[in-house]
Amino acid sequence: MQKRVLTVLVGVFTLFISLQSFAQNIASLKGYVYDEKTEWGREEVEILIENAATKKKFTIETDDNGVFEFKNIPSGKYNLTVLSEEFNEKKFDFVVTPTHKPNLRFGISPKVSWMFNWGDKGEKEHYYSHFLAKVLLSFYGLCLILIFFYSVLQLSLAIAYARTRKKKAAEEKPVYNPDTTPKVTVQLPMFNELYVAERIIEKAAAFDYPADKLQIQVLDDSTDETKDVIAAKVAEVAARGINIQHVHRVDRTGYKAGALDDAMDQVQGDFIAIFDADFVPEPDFLKKVMPHFSHDKVGVVQTRWGHLNKSYSLLTELQAFGLNGHFAVEQGGRNAAGHFINFNGTGGVWRKECINDAGGWEHDTLTEDLDLSYRAQLKGWQFVYCEDIVAPAELPITMSALKNQQHRWMKGGAECFIKMWKTIMTAKGVKLSDKLHGLSHLFNSSVFIFILSLSLLTLPVLHIKDSFSDLNYVIQFGSIFILSTIFLMYYYWNAFRDKTGGFLSNFFRFIFRFFQFLIVSMGLSLANTVAVIEGYLGIKSSFVRTPKFNVLQKGESKKNKYDKKSLSIINIGELILFLVFGFTTVNRAIYGDFGMVPFHFMLTLGYGMVFFYTIAEIRADNK
């Protein structure tokens, strides 16, 4: 009996020692999981820990606050893995002892979208997605380089303009002599310009120029009541003894270029001044321009466009801002550096011999003026740009009218590039710098392709940034876009014509206007890209002229039967881009990733402004 009691006591003692030993080897583990971007706790994240010695595994999910707790786990060395597929893989080692019960706290980052997560498992995991990321980054970098190249060329023109501006202002102007001044034919090409036809005819008739040396041709392709309005006005002007003819075509072959070409055999003057219907030239225009033809090789004198209705709306303010850049810095800079410039289709004078020598007006592009300009200069003719002579004109006051104008200019520029680039590259006697600037001039409209492509590529680039840390160094080169913006700021600063106060007030006003202009330009990039691609692909379309309103002041009626408005597939695209970039802007801002937020915010404003402007105009027309 004594022996059995002793055995039981020994057994109880052994169990007590075993339980105490087991208790000493049992521990707990707490932790907190948060999103690295938002720093918010993440719920339902599956956590796996594995004992390094026994290979025993334990799993648990985080609660609503991102907290997890493993209870009664053996002491020892463990490794932890985040199992949830939503997040990038997270692994690390830790040790648990009865005296050391770690309270883990670690962040996880969301994985990029599914499109970058395919690939073989093992050593080649994500190989194909990594390759695709590199391809996309290559295109992204190419867009940045091309935009940078464009900005550098614009900067060079701005520098050339700034260097010579004061010098040209101080130059002695050629003197007008009524006895030796040549005979000039003024051509006024029109098509259904009911609202402005009489105004431009009256302005041409008011030119202060010898009556025996002035001829006016109204080149009328109208198909509505405009032709009767023009006929009556021409008859009234002719009754005053002014040499004016109404040349009406029934066949609109070649559109504006066709009308100009068809009238050449009726031109009486040795020089031809051309004005679109929305221009309002001053009476002394010809007196100022004609003395610049003193040299026999001067084929064109182009003047600067003024803006009759600049203050009508924000839209006209921004158009004036952009056009001033072209008519001051670009035209002035090219002319100052001896590069090719272009006749802008209106507000300038041609030497008739120059037109004939260059091959005459051709209508295989929508920008017949740009086409003939380059053919003439490649023939050795000189072009003169006179910034101090202004030809006032009306700016489009609706988004639809502006888009029509932009479409014609962008598509026509691309068509001219396709037509002329080989001729320019192989031209003899033309300096390499002139060839380079000439090609870039014709290629300028393509910058909208690069802007649109860059903006779309930033969406997958953000995903690449989240997924592939080894490629982040490439993305950092996106800061080159900031440098391009600075170069363009200098370009437009030289053309800024609203400098009324001190330097600081002018500068801040300019900065505000510059970014407004940049935002709207971004918003037009989809429509302009479509136009450029059509030009490169050779897709032909009719010459859609810009509707004129004869509206100068705020509050005046802007009803115009020629300004057709309807919702197009491009408008739907602008809405989609507005929503996409708007969501990306908010999403990235919430996550604290501000790198591309300003760019995406500008894109959101740009596409939103263009789209809602269009919708507002359609609704106003339907009332």
KAPEHU-V549327 format. One record per residue. N is the residue number from 1. RES is the residue in one small letter. SS is DSSP state (a for helix, b for strand, c for the rest). PHI is phi as a letter, one per 30 degrees, with the letter a starting at -180 (NA if undefined). OMEGA is omega in whole degrees, 0 to 359 (none if undefined). Layout:
N & RES & SS & PHI & OMEGA
N & RES & SS & PHI & OMEGA
This chain:
1 & m & c & NA & 178
2 & q & a & d & 181
3 & k & a & d & 181
4 & r & a & d & 178
5 & v & a & d & 179
6 & l & a & d & 180
7 & t & a & d & 178
8 & v & a & d & 180
9 & l & a & d & 178
10 & v & a & d & 180
11 & g & a & d & 179
12 & v & a & d & 180
13 & f & a & d & 179
14 & t & a & d & 179
15 & l & a & d & 179
16 & f & a & d & 179
17 & i & a & d & 180
18 & s & a & d & 179
19 & l & a & d & 179
20 & q & a & d & 179
21 & s & a & d & 180
22 & f & a & d & 180
23 & a & a & d & 181
24 & q & a & d & 181
25 & n & c & c & 178
26 & i & b & c & 181
27 & a & b & b & 177
28 & s & b & b & 182
29 & l & b & b & 177
30 & k & b & c & 178
31 & g & b & a & 180
32 & y & b & b & 182
33 & v & b & c & 180
34 & y & b & b & 176
35 & d & b & d & 184
36 & e & c & d & 183
37 & k & c & d & 182
38 & t & c & c & 185
39 & e & c & i & 175
40 & w & c & c & 175
41 & g & b & d & 182
42 & r & c & c & 181
43 & e & c & d & 174
44 & e & c & h & 174
45 & v & c & c & 184
46 & e & b & d & 182
47 & i & b & c & 176
48 & l & b & c & 172
49 & i & b & b & 182
50 & e & b & b & 178
51 & n & b & d & 185
52 & a & c & d & 183
53 & a & c & d & 186
54 & t & c & c & 183
55 & k & c & i & 178
56 & k & c & d & 185
57 & k & b & c & 176
58 & f & b & b & 179
59 & t & b & b & 178
60 & i & b & a & 177
61 & e & b & c & 177
62 & t & c & d & 179
63 & d & c & d & 184
64 & d & c & d & 182
65 & n & c & c & 180
66 & g & c & i & 183
67 & v & b & c & 173
68 & f & b & b & 178
69 & e & b & a & 172
70 & f & b & c & 181
71 & k & b & c & 174
72 & n & b & h & 175
73 & i & b & c & 180
74 & p & b & d & 174
75 & s & c & d & 177
76 & g & b & k & 179
77 & k & b & c & 183
78 & y & b & b & 166
79 & n & b & b & 185
80 & l & b & c & 178
81 & t & b & b & 172
82 & v & b & d & 186
83 & l & c & c & 186
84 & s & c & d & 183
85 & e & c & d & 183
86 & e & c & d & 188
87 & f & b & c & 173
88 & n & c & d & 184
89 & e & c & e & 180
90 & k & c & b & 180
91 & k & b & b & 170
92 & f & b & a & 182
93 & d & b & c & 176
94 & f & b & a & 182
95 & v & b & b & 177
96 & v & b & c & 174
97 & t & b & b & 179
98 & p & c & e & 180
99 & t & c & c & 179
100 & h & b & b & 180
101 & k & c & c & 188
102 & p & c & d & 174
103 & n & b & c & 188
104 & l & b & d & 175
105 & r & b & b & 181
106 & f & b & b & 180
107 & g & b & c & 175
108 & i & b & b & 180
109 & s & c & c & 180
110 & p & b & d & 176
111 & k & c & d & 174
112 & v & c & d & 182
113 & s & c & e & 187
114 & w & a & e & 188
115 & m & a & d & 179
116 & f & a & c & 187
117 & n & c & c & 179
118 & w & c & d & 180
119 & g & c & k & 179
120 & d & c & d & 176
121 & k & c & d & 179
122 & g & a & j & 186
123 & e & a & d & 183
124 & k & a & c & 181
125 & e & c & e & 180
126 & h & c & i & 182
127 & y & a & d & 184
128 & y & a & d & 178
129 & s & a & d & 178
130 & h & a & d & 178
131 & f & a & d & 179
132 & l & a & d & 178
133 & a & a & e & 179
134 & k & a & d & 178
135 & v & a & d & 180
136 & l & a & d & 178
137 & l & a & d & 178
138 & s & a & d & 178
139 & f & a & d & 177
140 & y & a & d & 178
141 & g & a & d & 179
142 & l & a & d & 178
143 & c & a & d & 179
144 & l & a & d & 181
145 & i & a & d & 182
146 & l & a & d & 176
147 & i & a & d & 178
148 & f & a & d & 178
149 & f & a & d & 177
150 & y & a & e & 182
151 & s & a & d & 178
152 & v & a & d & 178
153 & l & a & d & 177
154 & q & a & d & 177
155 & l & a & d & 180
156 & s & a & d & 177
157 & l & a & d & 179
158 & a & a & d & 179
159 & i & a & d & 179
160 & a & a & d & 179
161 & y & a & d & 182
162 & a & a & d & 181
163 & r & a & d & 187
164 & t & a & c & 185
165 & r & a & e & 181
166 & k & a & d & 180
167 & k & a & d & 180
168 & k & a & d & 179
169 & a & a & d & 182
170 & a & a & d & 182
171 & e & c & d & 179
172 & e & c & d & 182
173 & k & c & d & 177
174 & p & c & d & 187
175 & v & c & c & 178
176 & y & c & d & 178
177 & n & c & b & 184
178 & p & c & d & 182
179 & d & c & d & 184
180 & t & c & c & 183
181 & t & c & d & 186
182 & p & c & d & 178
183 & k & c & d & 184
184 & v & b & b & 171
185 & t & b & c & 178
186 & v & b & c & 180
187 & q & b & c & 180
188 & l & b & b & 180
189 & p & b & d & 183
190 & m & b & b & 171
191 & f & c & b & 178
192 & n & c & h & 181
193 & e & c & c & 186
194 & l & c & e & 189
195 & y & c & d & 186
196 & v & c & b & 186
197 & a & a & e & 183
198 & e & a & d & 182
199 & r & a & d & 183
200 & i & a & d & 177
201 & i & a & d & 180
202 & e & a & d & 179
203 & k & a & d & 178
204 & a & a & d & 180
205 & a & a & d & 183
206 & a & c & d & 180
207 & f & c & d & 177
208 & d & c & d & 185
209 & y & c & b & 182
210 & p & c & e & 185
211 & a & a & d & 182
212 & d & a & d & 180
213 & k & a & c & 182
214 & l & b & b & 173
215 & q & b & b & 178
216 & i & b & c & 176
217 & q & b & c & 173
218 & v & b & c & 184
219 & l & b & d & 193
220 & d & b & c & 175
221 & d & c & c & 188
222 & s & c & d & 179
223 & t & c & c & 180
224 & d & c & b & 184
225 & e & c & d & 180
226 & t & a & e & 182
227 & k & a & d & 178
228 & d & a & d & 177
229 & v & a & d & 180
230 & i & a & d & 181
231 & a & a & e & 181
232 & a & a & d & 181
233 & k & a & d & 178
234 & v & a & d & 179
235 & a & a & d & 178
236 & e & a & d & 180
237 & v & a & d & 180
238 & a & a & d & 180
239 & a & c & d & 177
240 & r & c & d & 180
241 & g & c & j & 180
242 & i & c & c & 181
243 & n & c & d & 183
244 & i & b & b & 179
245 & q & b & b & 175
246 & h & b & c & 182
247 & v & b & c & 184
248 & h & b & c & 178
249 & r & c & c & 173
250 & v & c & c & 178
251 & d & c & c & 184
252 & r & c & c & 181
253 & t & c & e & 179
254 & g & c & i & 178
255 & y & a & h & 184
256 & k & a & d & 180
257 & a & a & d & 178
258 & g & a & d & 179
259 & a & a & d & 179
260 & l & a & d & 182
261 & d & a & d & 181
262 & d & a & d & 184
263 & a & c & d & 186
264 & m & a & e & 182
265 & d & a & d & 177
266 & q & a & c & 181
267 & v & c & d & 181
268 & q & c & c & 184
269 & g & c & d & 174
270 & d & c & d & 179
271 & f & b & b & 184
272 & i & b & b & 174
273 & a & b & c & 184
274 & i & b & b & 178
275 & f & c & b & 171
276 & d & c & d & 189
277 & a & c & d & 182
278 & d & c & c & 181
279 & f & b & c & 180
280 & v & c & b & 183
281 & p & c & d & 178
282 & e & c & d & 181
283 & p & c & e & 183
284 & d & c & c & 184
285 & f & a & e & 183
286 & l & a & d & 177
287 & k & a & d & 180
288 & k & a & d & 187
289 & v & a & d & 192
290 & m & a & d & 178
291 & p & a & d & 180
292 & h & a & d & 177
293 & f & a & c & 182
294 & s & c & d & 178
295 & h & c & c & 185
296 & d & c & d & 183
297 & k & c & c & 175
298 & v & b & d & 183
299 & g & b & c & 183
300 & v & b & b & 167
301 & v & b & b & 180
302 & q & b & c & 179
303 & t & b & c & 181
304 & r & b & d & 176
305 & w & b & d & 170
306 & g & b & c & 185
307 & h & b & b & 183
308 & l & c & d & 188
309 & n & c & b & 181
310 & k & a & e & 186
311 & s & a & d & 184
312 & y & a & d & 183
313 & s & c & a & 176
314 & l & a & e & 181
315 & l & a & d & 179
316 & t & a & d & 176
317 & e & a & d & 183
318 & l & a & d & 176
319 & q & a & d & 179
320 & a & a & d & 178
321 & f & a & e & 181
322 & g & a & d & 180
323 & l & a & d & 176
324 & n & a & d & 176
325 & g & a & d & 179
326 & h & a & d & 187
327 & f & a & d & 175
328 & a & a & c & 189
329 & v & a & d & 185
330 & e & a & d & 179
331 & q & a & d & 180
332 & g & a & d & 180
333 & g & a & d & 178
334 & r & a & d & 181
335 & n & a & d & 181
336 & a & a & d & 181
337 & a & a & d & 179
338 & g & c & i & 179
339 & h & c & d & 178
340 & f & c & d & 171
341 & i & c & b & 180
342 & n & c & b & 167
343 & f & c & d & 188
344 & n & c & c & 175
345 & g & c & i & 183
346 & t & c & a & 178
347 & g & c & i & 180
348 & g & b & a & 183
349 & v & b & b & 177
350 & w & b & c & 166
351 & r & b & d & 184
352 & k & a & e & 180
353 & e & a & d & 179
354 & c & a & d & 179
355 & i & a & d & 181
356 & n & a & d & 182
357 & d & a & d & 181
358 & a & c & d & 178
359 & g & c & j & 177
360 & g & c & i & 181
361 & w & c & d & 176
362 & e & c & c & 186
363 & h & c & b & 176
364 & d & c & c & 173
365 & t & c & b & 178
366 & l & c & d & 179
367 & t & c & c & 181
368 & e & a & d & 179
369 & d & a & d & 179
370 & l & a & d & 180
371 & d & a & e & 181
372 & l & a & d & 179
373 & s & a & e & 182
374 & y & a & d & 177
375 & r & a & d & 180
376 & a & a & d & 182
377 & q & a & d & 175
378 & l & a & d & 175
379 & k & c & d & 178
380 & g & c & j & 179
381 & w & c & d & 180
382 & q & b & c & 177
383 & f & b & c & 179
384 & v & b & c & 177
385 & y & b & c & 181
386 & c & b & c & 182
387 & e & b & d & 184
388 & d & b & d & 177
389 & i & b & c & 187
390 & v & b & c & 174
391 & a & b & c & 183
392 & p & b & d & 180
393 & a & b & b & 180
394 & e & c & c & 177
395 & l & c & c & 176
396 & p & c & e & 184
397 & i & c & c & 177
398 & t & c & b & 179
399 & m & a & d & 180
400 & s & a & d & 178
401 & a & a & d & 178
402 & l & a & d & 180
403 & k & a & d & 176
404 & n & a & e & 180
405 & q & a & d & 180
406 & q & a & d & 180
407 & h & a & d & 181
408 & r & a & d & 181
409 & w & a & d & 183
410 & m & a & d & 181
411 & k & a & d & 180
412 & g & a & d & 178
413 & g & a & d & 178
414 & a & a & d & 178
415 & e & a & d & 179
416 & c & a & d & 177
417 & f & a & d & 179
418 & i & a & d & 183
419 & k & a & d & 194
420 & m & a & c & 193
421 & w & a & d & 179
422 & k & a & d & 180
423 & t & a & d & 180
424 & i & a & d & 183
425 & m & a & d & 184
426 & t & a & c & 182
427 & a & c & d & 179
428 & k & c & c & 179
429 & g & c & i & 179
430 & v & c & c & 182
431 & k & c & d & 180
432 & l & a & d & 180
433 & s & a & d & 177
434 & d & a & d & 177
435 & k & a & d & 181
436 & l & a & d & 180
437 & h & a & d & 178
438 & g & a & d & 178
439 & l & a & d & 180
440 & s & a & d & 178
441 & h & a & d & 180
442 & l & a & d & 183
443 & f & a & c & 188
444 & n & a & e & 184
445 & s & a & d & 181
446 & s & a & d & 180
447 & v & a & e & 178
448 & f & a & d & 174
449 & i & a & d & 182
450 & f & a & d & 179
451 & i & a & d & 179
452 & l & a & d & 180
453 & s & a & d & 180
454 & l & a & d & 182
455 & s & a & d & 179
456 & l & a & d & 181
457 & l & a & d & 180
458 & t & a & d & 181
459 & l & a & d & 175
460 & p & a & d & 179
461 & v & a & d & 176
462 & l & a & d & 177
463 & h & a & d & 177
464 & i & a & d & 179
465 & k & a & e & 180
466 & d & a & d & 189
467 & s & a & c & 189
468 & f & c & b & 182
469 & s & a & d & 181
470 & d & a & d & 180
471 & l & a & c & 183
472 & n & a & d & 181
473 & y & a & d & 178
474 & v & a & d & 182
475 & i & a & d & 181
476 & q & a & d & 178
477 & f & a & d & 176
478 & g & a & d & 178
479 & s & a & d & 177
480 & i & a & d & 178
481 & f & a & d & 178
482 & i & a & d & 179
483 & l & a & d & 177
484 & s & a & e & 180
485 & t & a & d & 179
486 & i & a & d & 178
487 & f & a & d & 180
488 & l & a & d & 176
489 & m & a & d & 178
490 & y & a & d & 178
491 & y & a & e & 183
492 & y & a & d & 176
493 & w & a & d & 179
494 & n & a & d & 180
495 & a & a & c & 184
496 & f & c & d & 188
497 & r & c & c & 179
498 & d & c & c & 181
499 & k & c & d & 185
500 & t & c & c & 183
501 & g & c & c & 177
502 & g & c & d & 185
503 & f & a & d & 184
504 & l & a & d & 180
505 & s & a & d & 176
506 & n & a & d & 184
507 & f & a & d & 181
508 & f & a & d & 176
509 & r & a & d & 178
510 & f & a & d & 180
511 & i & a & e & 180
512 & f & a & d & 181
513 & r & a & d & 181
514 & f & a & d & 181
515 & f & a & d & 172
516 & q & a & d & 179
517 & f & a & d & 180
518 & l & a & d & 181
519 & i & a & d & 180
520 & v & a & d & 177
521 & s & a & d & 176
522 & m & a & d & 180
523 & g & a & d & 179
524 & l & c & d & 188
525 & s & a & d & 179
526 & l & a & d & 180
527 & a & a & d & 181
528 & n & a & d & 177
529 & t & a & d & 177
530 & v & a & e & 180
531 & a & a & d & 181
532 & v & a & d & 180
533 & i & a & d & 176
534 & e & a & e & 179
535 & g & a & d & 180
536 & y & a & d & 181
537 & l & a & d & 178
538 & g & c & i & 178
539 & i & c & d & 185
540 & k & c & d & 176
541 & s & c & b & 181
542 & s & c & d & 178
543 & f & c & d & 180
544 & v & c & c & 183
545 & r & c & d & 183
546 & t & c & d & 179
547 & p & c & d & 177
548 & k & c & c & 188
549 & f & c & c & 187
550 & n & c & h & 180
551 & v & c & c & 185
552 & l & c & c & 187
553 & q & c & c & 175
554 & k & c & e & 177
555 & g & c & j & 178
556 & e & c & d & 181
557 & s & c & d & 179
558 & k & c & b & 174
559 & k & c & d & 182
560 & n & c & a & 185
561 & k & c & d & 179
562 & y & c & d & 184
563 & d & c & d & 183
564 & k & c & d & 182
565 & k & c & b & 175
566 & s & c & a & 180
567 & l & c & d & 183
568 & s & c & c & 178
569 & i & a & d & 178
570 & i & a & d & 176
571 & n & a & d & 177
572 & i & a & d & 177
573 & g & a & d & 178
574 & e & a & d & 177
575 & l & a & d & 180
576 & i & a & d & 180
577 & l & a & d & 176
578 & f & a & e & 181
579 & l & a & d & 182
580 & v & a & d & 182
581 & f & a & d & 176
582 & g & a & d & 178
583 & f & a & d & 181
584 & t & a & d & 179
585 & t & a & d & 182
586 & v & a & d & 182
587 & n & a & d & 182
588 & r & a & d & 178
589 & a & a & d & 178
590 & i & a & d & 181
591 & y & c & d & 177
592 & g & c & i & 179
593 & d & c & c & 190
594 & f & c & c & 186
595 & g & c & e & 183
596 & m & c & c & 182
597 & v & a & e & 179
598 & p & a & d & 180
599 & f & a & d & 180
600 & h & a & d & 177
601 & f & a & d & 177
602 & m & a & d & 177
603 & l & a & d & 178
604 & t & a & d & 179
605 & l & a & d & 183
606 & g & a & d & 180
607 & y & a & d & 178
608 & g & a & d & 181
609 & m & a & d & 181
610 & v & a & d & 182
611 & f & a & d & 185
612 & f & a & d & 171
613 & y & a & e & 181
614 & t & a & d & 181
615 & i & a & d & 180
616 & a & a & d & 179
617 & e & a & d & 178
618 & i & a & d & 179
619 & r & a & d & 180
620 & a & a & d & 180
621 & d & a & d & 183
622 & n & a & d & 179
623 & k & c & d & none
